[in-house]
Amino acid sequence: MQQMMNAQRQQEIDEKRYEALEIIATSVFSSKLGKQLLKLLEEQFINKPVWIYDAKDEFSAFREGQNDMVRNLIKWSTPSQTLEK
């Protein structure tokens, strides 16, 4: 029972942190310089292959994680996504 309550409390904390990250990212990346940075991140990470011949599987998982973070930042760069909540 205590473990269940702790897990639920941790989930609530994680959700609040995620919402705070979303709001901050929206504020930062909706600016002109923020959009320029996102464009560079997109070119550096998303526009490159995730899988490379002879690379370990862990490399592909790592690259997909990088891409996922950049995709989230791009999504959050639109103010209507979070600031109007």
C-alpha positions in Angstrom: 0.0 0.0 0.0 2.8 2.4 0.9 4.7 1.6 -2.3 1.5 2.3 -4.3 1.1 5.7 -2.6 4.8 6.5 -3.1 4.6 5.6 -6.8 1.5 7.8 -7.2 3.1 10.7 -5.5 6.2 10.3 -7.7 4.0 10.2 -10.8 2.4 13.5 -9.7 5.8 15.1 -9.2 7.0 13.9 -12.6 3.8 15.3 -14.3 4.4 18.7 -12.6 8.0 18.7 -13.7 7.0 17.8 -17.2 4.5 20.6 -17.3 7.1 23.1 -16.0 9.5 21.9 -18.7 6.9 22.3 -21.3 6.1 25.9 -20.2 9.8 26.9 -20.0 10.6 25.3 -23.4 7.6 27.1 -25.0 8.9 30.5 -23.7 12.4 29.9 -24.8 11.9 28.2 -28.2 9.1 30.5 -29.4 11.5 33.4 -29.7 13.4 34.1 -32.9 16.7 32.8 -31.6 15.0 29.8 -30.1 13.5 28.9 -33.5 17.0 29.3 -35.0 18.4 26.9 -32.4 15.6 24.4 -33.0 16.4 24.5 -36.8 20.0 23.7 -36.0 19.0 20.9 -33.6 16.7 19.5 -36.3 19.5 19.5 -38.9 22.0 18.0 -36.4 19.8 15.2 -35.0 16.6 14.6 -36.8 17.9 14.8 -40.4 20.5 12.1 -39.7 20.0 8.4 -39.8 19.1 6.7 -36.5 20.5 3.3 -37.6 24.1 2.9 -38.9 25.5 -0.3 -40.4 27.7 -2.1 -37.9 26.6 0.1 -35.0 25.3 -1.5 -31.8 21.6 -1.5 -31.1 22.2 0.8 -28.2 23.4 3.5 -30.6 20.1 3.4 -32.4 18.1 3.7 -29.2 20.3 6.6 -28.1 19.8 8.4 -31.4 16.1 7.9 -31.2 16.1 9.4 -27.8 17.9 12.5 -29.1 15.3 12.8 -31.9 12.5 12.4 -29.5 13.8 15.3 -27.3 14.2 17.6 -30.3 10.7 16.7 -31.6 9.3 17.6 -28.2 11.1 20.9 -28.2 9.8 21.7 -31.7 6.3 20.8 -30.5 6.6 23.0 -27.5 7.9 25.9 -29.5 4.3 26.8 -30.4 2.9 29.0 -27.6 -0.7 27.8 -27.9 0.5 24.3 -26.9 1.1 25.2 -23.2 0.9 28.8 -22.3 -2.9 29.0 -22.8 -3.6 26.2 -20.3 
